[in-house]
Amino acid sequence: MKLRVAAKLDLLIICIVTVLCSFLGWFFIRHETGALIVESEKRASTITNSFAYNCEYGILVGDKDNLQRLVENLKKETDVVYAVVKDLKGTVLIKSTGTANGDTREFSSQVFSKTMAKPKGEYADIFENIPVKEEAIGSVHVGFALSDLQRKIERVRFVIMLLIFLTSVFSLLIAHWIIKYFIEHSLSPLVSGIKKFTEGNLEHRIQMKGADEIAELGILFNTMAARLADTLVSKAYVDDVIDSMMDCLIVTETEGLIITINNAALNMLGYNKTELLGKSAGMLFENSILSRYILARKNGVNIETTIVSKFGKIIPVLFSCSVMNDKTGTPHRIVCNAKDITERKKTENALRMYNKQLKMSNRNLEDFAYIASHDLQEPLRKVKAFSDLIKSKYESLIDEKGLDYIDRMQKATERMQLLIDSLLSYSRISTKAQAFVLIDLNKVISEVLTDLEIRLNDTGGRVEVGKLTQIEADPVQMRQLFQNLIGNALKFHKPDVSPVIKVYEENIQRPHEHLDNYSDYTRIIVEDNGIGFDEKYSEKIFAIFQRLHTREEYEGTGIGLAVCRKIMDRHNGSITAQSTPGQGSQFVLTIPLKQTNEEELHAEEREKANSDSDS
């Protein structure tokens, strides 16, 4: 059953008025009925008490005639049904009965006699106040008919109900008029305007009065209608837009017959429109492509394929389709979009070649660094050996200045040896890399702490290691990584303050754009309470041979953190530093839990190449 808004509002008002009037009727009837009952009881009680007062003399002297007259006078009251007078012992002195239509109610009252009390055996002065003493000498019982009271109550109820009914009818009429006025002046113009708009009259606008929500709705409708009218365009306009597209647009039926094609497609393929309309799209590309889109119901998925021009030229394109369904959900049109990627393919091939050349150049450079540093070892050892020999055999023949020169040469040789060892260590990250395997970082750090046991004892340091996740990594390089970081924390500690180093883990998701190919990562923090550094040097410290302190202050070559950065790069991770001078440092390692198969393949290729070169 369909109800209009006016009917719904009328029903709502009727319900509200009915409930309100029912409550008011109940309240007023209860109040007025109670007042009548109280008034009736008060009158009956007054009559009974007056009758008892008048019966005092008759009861004292036993004058029944007097009592009879009093009873007859009492029965002149229209609602008195019967009266009974009793003495103190309960003996009925006078009784008058009658009949009543309906219920009766009895009221009773004791009859009292007043006597003056005076001292026994004494005379009382005439002007003396003598106390009055009351004592019961009998009782009276009067029955009152309730029919008059009931009639009054019924009359009051009728009057109240009539007033409530008239008030309800008047209120409903006013409410109905207000609703009708509201519908005719607010909702009806809105409904009428919407009907005209849906019938195609896009220029129709609604004229609303007032400033309420309905008027605001009319204004919003007018705004929507104006914007919608501006967006509705003709078929010719749509064709112009399609022909102005830079990408190829081809619309086919589900059977593959071409029904629309734009100028960009015609220019790329060398056809004119009449040669392709109504023809199979299979003359341009494989029909199986369209079938895959229809079966998969995946719209807008780009694939790389080829398309054949009129002259047989094979053109690489980025191809996508969108399946259009009818009202029943059945596919009936396929919109195909193709973008010529010939130039992109050329660029990709060039980049691939350049990348291959760059990898070869980097490998040659790494091999050169390794070989150069390796070949420098022998002449350096000879310089050190001969300087030691000169110092030991000819020390007595050489003056103090010559010995100083020899000491300087030996120290320079030791520094050169340390630099070569560091350079070898740096180059081995790529040239001597091992395949990625699943490793336990807690076990790796435990081995590192064993190697650093003497330095920990010397500095009084303490290393706190939390529970770390197992990851796929090069175990040797992970050990080198943590040995450099923990070793630096022990080296750069505050004087007279025992170093405290904490290693713990945080779970994260996609921390950097270059790690998007990985599903899960771990973040490991290496934190110390050392001397710290200014964060403006947070990138400089990862450059090779870069130092923030002189060799006299702290030993080292300045290559340790560069090695750490290169290890993290090889593991598709990152390392950053955060620090405040005098408050310690934090080194944040972000690394995937699993490495890609491509990286593992490269590691195996490097291992094979290294084995061949060693042999």
Protein Blocks (a to p, Z undefined) as FASTA:
>chain_A
ZZdfklmmmmmmmmmmmmmmmmmmmmmmmmmmmmmmmmmmmmmmmmmmmmmmmmmmmmmn
opaklmmmmmmmmmmpmklmbdcdddfkopafbdcddddedjddddddddddddddddeh
iacdfklccddddddfbdcdddddfklmmmmmmmmmmmmmmmmmmmmmmmmmmmmmmmmm
mmmmmmmmmmmmmmmmmnopambccddedjdfklmmmmmmmmmmmmmmmmpccfklmmmm
mmmpmbdcddddfkopafbdcfklmmmnopafklmgopafklmmcfklmmmmmmnopghi
acddddddfkopacdddddddddddfkopafbdcdddddfklmmmmmmmmmmmmmmmmmm
mmmmmmmmmmmmmmmmmmmmmmmmmmmmmmmmmmmmpcfklmmmmmmmmmmmmmmmmmmm
mmmmmmmmmmmcccdddddfklmmmmmmmmmmmmmmmnopacdddddddddddfklmmmm
mmmmmmmmmmmpcehiacdddddddddehkbfklmmpmbdcddddddfbebpafklmmmm
mpghiafbdfklpgcehlmmmmmmmmmmmnopacdddddehiapaddddddfbdcfklmm
mmmmmmmmmmmmmZZ
